[in-house]
C-alpha cells in the first residue's frame, strides 16, 4: 500500500485502486477523479480560467466530443497526481484556486475541526474570495453547504457592495442552457432570505435578469404556462423580501409579472 504524508494532518493512501484522504488519522474521503492542476505561478496570468472550478465547468460544458478521448489513468499515477495537487494546496496556505472547491472547502472544514492553525486563519478569507469571484455553481455550493454562514453581515455586505462600473459592464450571463432547474428550485427553496438576497444581488452575476429573460421566453413559448417549482420558489422568496422591505426596486417589475402569471 502506497502512503504519502502531505502534512502533519493530511495523509493520502492508495488502497487497492482507490486514493483515500485521511485527516488527523481519520478517513476523510476518496479522491473521485483527477481533473488537472494549475501551476501556482501561472494562476494570475490566465485571462479566462482562474481556478480549477472554472476549468472543470469549461470541460463540463465543452461542445467537443469527449467520449473517445478519456483515457484511464493507472491507479498509482493517479495517486501521485492527487499527492502533488494536495501538496501544492498545502504549500500555498490552502489556496482554493488550486483544487476544486468541492474538495477544498470540506477539507478546510475537517482541518478546522482538527485544530489546524492555518485553516483557522485563512478559512474566512478563502470563503470570501470564492463568494466574490467564484463561478455561479461554486457560489451555490458555498451557500448550500453552510460556508456562506462563516461570514459576518459586514463581510457579506462588502461583497455585495463591491459592484463597480467595470463589474456592471462585465457581469457574466448565467447559462440556463446547462442549468438543472429541478435542482435550482430545491436549492432556492432551502435558502434563507439572507442567502437568497446575496445570490440575486451578487456583483458578478445578474441572476434575476437572466431568470426573467428565461421566464419570458418560456411564457411566450407555452400555450398553457406551467408554474414550475423553481419559478414558484423564486416568486415566494421575492415576496418575503418585499414584505420585509428588503427587495430592491429594480426587481419590482419582475415580481409584478410573476404575480400576474401565477
C-alpha positions in Angstrom: 0.0 0.0 0.0 1.4 3.4 -1.1 1.2 6.2 1.5 2.2 9.9 1.3 2.2 12.3 4.2 1.2 15.7 2.8 1.3 17.5 6.2 1.0 16.7 9.9 -2.7 16.3 9.5 -3.2 15.1 5.8 -2.1 11.7 4.5 -3.0 10.0 1.3 -3.1 6.2 0.9 -3.5 4.1 -2.2 -5.9 1.3 -1.1 -6.4 -1.1 -3.9 -7.0 1.2 -6.9 -8.5 4.0 -4.8 -6.8 7.1 -3.4 -8.1 7.8 0.1 -7.5 11.1 2.0 -7.0 10.8 5.8 -7.3 13.8 8.1 -5.8 13.5 11.5 -5.7 9.7 11.2 -9.4 9.5 10.2 -10.6 8.5 6.7 -11.9 11.7 5.1 -12.9 10.7 1.5 -11.9 9.0 -1.7 -10.4 11.2 -4.4 -13.0 10.5 -7.1 -11.1 11.7 -10.2 -8.0 13.6 -11.2 -9.0 16.6 -13.2 -5.9 18.8 -13.5 -3.9 21.2 -11.5 -3.0 24.8 -12.5 0.6 25.8 -11.9 0.6 28.1 -8.9 2.9 30.7 -10.5 0.5 30.9 -13.6 -2.8 31.2 -11.8 -2.9 35.0 -12.1 -1.9 35.0 -15.7 -5.0 33.1 -17.0 -7.2 35.5 -18.9 -10.4 33.5 -18.6 -9.7 30.5 -16.3 -8.6 31.5 -12.9 -9.2 28.3 -10.9 -9.8 24.6 -11.2 -13.5 25.3 -10.6 -13.7 27.3 -13.8 -11.6 24.8 -15.7 -14.0 22.0 -14.6 -17.0 23.9 -15.7 -15.4 24.7 -19.0 -14.8 20.9 -19.5 -18.3 20.0 -18.4 -19.8 22.5 -20.9 -17.5 21.8 -23.8 -19.0 21.0 -27.1 -16.1 18.9 -28.0 -16.8 15.1 -28.2 -15.0 13.5 -25.3 -16.4 10.0 -25.2 -13.4 8.5 -27.1 -10.8 10.8 -25.6 -10.9 9.8 -22.0 -8.0 7.6 -21.0 -7.9 5.5 -17.9 -5.1 6.7 -15.6 -3.2 3.9 -13.8 -4.1 4.0 -10.1 -0.6 4.7 -8.9 -0.1 7.5 -11.4 -3.4 9.0 -10.3 -2.4 8.6 -6.6 0.8 10.6 -7.2 -1.2 13.2 -9.1 -3.5 13.7 -6.1 -0.5 13.9 -3.8 1.1 16.6 -6.0 -2.1 18.6 -6.1 -2.7 18.5 -2.3 0.9 19.2 -1.6 0.7 22.3 -3.7 -2.5 23.3 -1.9 -0.9 22.9 1.5 2.3 24.7 0.5 0.2 27.7 -0.7 -1.7 28.1 2.5 -4.8 26.3 1.3 -5.3 28.5 -1.8 -8.7 27.2 -3.0 -7.9 28.1 -6.7 -5.6 25.1 -6.8 -8.0 22.3 -6.1 -11.8 22.0 -6.7 -14.0 23.8 -4.2 -16.0 20.6 -3.7 -12.8 19.1 -2.1 -11.1 22.3 -0.8 -13.8 23.5 1.5 -14.9 20.2 3.1 -11.1 19.6 3.7 -10.7 23.0 5.2 -13.7 22.3 7.5 -12.1 19.0 8.6 -8.8 20.7 9.3 -10.6 23.3 11.3 -12.2 20.6 13.4 -8.7 19.1 13.9 -7.4 22.5 15.1 -5.2 23.4 12.2 -4.0 27.0 12.8 -3.5 27.8 9.1 -7.1 26.7 8.3 -8.4 28.8 11.2 -6.5 31.8 9.8 -7.5 31.5 6.1 -10.9 29.9 6.0 -13.0 33.1 6.1 -10.7 34.8 3.6 -10.9 31.8 1.2 -14.7 31.7 1.6 -15.0 35.4 0.9 -12.7 35.2 -2.1 -14.7 32.4 -3.7 -18.1 34.1 -2.9 -16.8 37.2 -4.6 -15.0 35.7 -7.6 -16.2 32.1 -8.0 -18.4 30.6 -10.6 -22.1 30.6 -10.2 -22.1 26.9 -9.3 -19.3 27.4 -6.8 -21.3 30.2 -5.0 -24.3 27.9 -4.9 -22.2 25.2 -3.3 -20.8 27.5 -0.7 -24.3 28.8 0.2 -25.9 25.4 0.3 -23.1 23.7 2.3 -23.1 26.3 5.0 -19.8 28.0 4.2 -21.6 31.3 3.4 -22.6 31.4 7.1 -18.9 31.7 8.2 -19.0 35.3 7.1 -20.4 38.2 9.2 -23.1 40.5 7.9 -20.4 43.1 7.3 -18.3 40.8 5.2 -21.3 39.8 3.1 -22.2 43.4 2.6 -18.7 44.2 1.5 -19.0 41.6 -1.3 -22.5 42.8 -2.4 -21.5 46.4 -2.4 -18.3 45.6 -4.4 -20.1 46.4 -7.7 -18.2 48.9 -9.8 -18.9 50.4 -13.2 -16.5 47.9 -14.6 -18.1 44.9 -12.9 -21.6 46.1 -14.1 -20.3 46.0 -17.7 -18.5 42.7 -17.3 -21.3 40.8 -15.5 -21.5 37.3 -16.7 -24.7 35.8 -18.0 -25.6 32.5 -16.4 -26.0 29.8 -19.0 -29.5 28.5 -18.3 -28.8 26.0 -21.1 -26.8 24.0 -18.6 -28.9 24.7 -15.6 -30.7 21.8 -13.8 -34.0 23.6 -12.9 -35.3 20.9 -10.5 -32.1 21.2 -8.5 -32.1 25.0 -8.7 -35.7 25.1 -7.3 -34.7 22.8 -4.4 -31.7 25.0 -3.8 -33.6 28.2 -3.7 -36.4 26.6 -1.6 -33.8 25.7 1.0 -32.1 29.0 1.1 -32.6 31.6 3.9 -33.7 35.0 2.8 -30.2 36.3 3.6 -28.6 33.7 1.3 -31.2 34.3 -1.5 -30.7 38.1 -1.2 -27.0 37.6 -1.6 -27.4 35.4 -4.6 -29.7 37.8 -6.5 -27.6 40.9 -5.7 -24.2 39.4 -6.4 -22.0 41.9 -8.2 -20.6 39.3 -10.7 -23.9 37.9 -11.9 -27.4 39.2 -13.0 -29.3 36.1 -11.8 -32.8 37.6 -11.8 -32.2 39.5 -15.1 -31.2 36.2 -16.7 -34.1 34.4 -15.0 -36.6 37.0 -16.2 -35.3 36.5 -19.8 -35.7 32.8 -19.5 -39.1 33.1 -17.8 -40.4 35.5 -20.5 -39.2 33.2 -23.3 -40.9 30.2 -21.7 -44.1 32.2 -21.1 -44.3 33.2 -24.8 -43.5 29.7 -26.0 -46.0 27.7 -23.9 -49.7 27.9 -24.6 -50.5 26.9 -21.1 -48.0 28.3 -18.7 -46.7 25.7 -16.2 -45.8 27.1 -12.7 -42.6 25.1 -12.3 -41.3 24.7 -8.8 -38.2 26.8 -9.3 -40.4 29.7 -10.6 -42.8 29.4 -7.6 -39.9 29.3 -5.1 -38.3 32.4 -6.6 -41.6 34.2 -6.5 -42.2 33.4 -2.8 -38.6 34.5 -1.9 -39.2 37.8 -3.7 -42.5 38.3 -1.8 -40.8 37.6 1.5 -38.1 40.2 0.7 -40.8 42.7 -0.3 -42.7 42.2 2.9 -39.5 42.9 4.9 -38.8 45.9 2.7 -35.5 44.4 1.6 -36.4 44.0 -2.1 -34.6 46.4 -4.4 -36.8 48.5 -6.6 -35.3 47.2 -9.8 -36.9 43.8 -9.0 -40.5 45.2 -8.7 -41.4 44.7 -12.4 -40.3 41.1 -12.2 -42.4 40.5 -9.1 -45.4 42.1 -10.7 -45.0 39.9 -13.8 -44.8 36.8 -11.7 -47.9 37.8 -9.7 -49.8 38.2 -13.0 -48.6 34.9 -14.3 -49.0 32.7 -11.2 
